[in-house]
């Protein structure tokens, strides 16, 4: 199933002088997989005088999705790809010194989105797991639930309009409706905003869920 990630960045005049830079790179891992990385750095003439940092790393997990968001020293992993890429996702996090996640998001319970999360639950600590409030009878779902329970993480099934903070990045829940037809339409969709940059991650949302987000009145 196709997965969607959209990102936009806009420069605008504000009371504080800001300079933004963006770079896109590809990194090879030992299995010849790649990570497409969009990195943004901001230097803001704010009262604190401190630099802020943000990066969004889109891991190459083939069919599926896995995105690592890092903001001001905090980490969020949105989905983990399929079973065949689980070891790659784990290795990527370890090679980049990510042994703790402030948030883990399982958009929905398809194998190509949560299999890698199971591996991460066995190798990293997690504060909060954000996942949809429905159940399936698949083996990978049960493995995810077992890992979730063993992790000791707080588990949340948020409503749309729920807001989380990852450093100075704002994470808005745009969609989470377990009553919709089809698991794809039950995907948790999030908007990540850091300064004037924003991106939307929609899991496997299809037309019904996308229409609901558009008609919600939320700033997409």
Secondary structure, DSSP 8 states (H G I E B T S, - for coil): ----EEEEE-----SS-EEEEEEEEEEE-TTS-EEEEEEEEEEE--TT---EEEEEEEE--SSS--EEEEETTEEEEE----GGGHHHHHHHHHHTT--EEEEEEE-S--HHHHHHHHHHHTTSEEEEEEE-S-----HHHHHHHHHHHHHT-EEE---TT-EEEETTEEEEEEE--TTSSSSGGG--EEEEEETTEEEEE-TT--HHHHHHHHHTT---
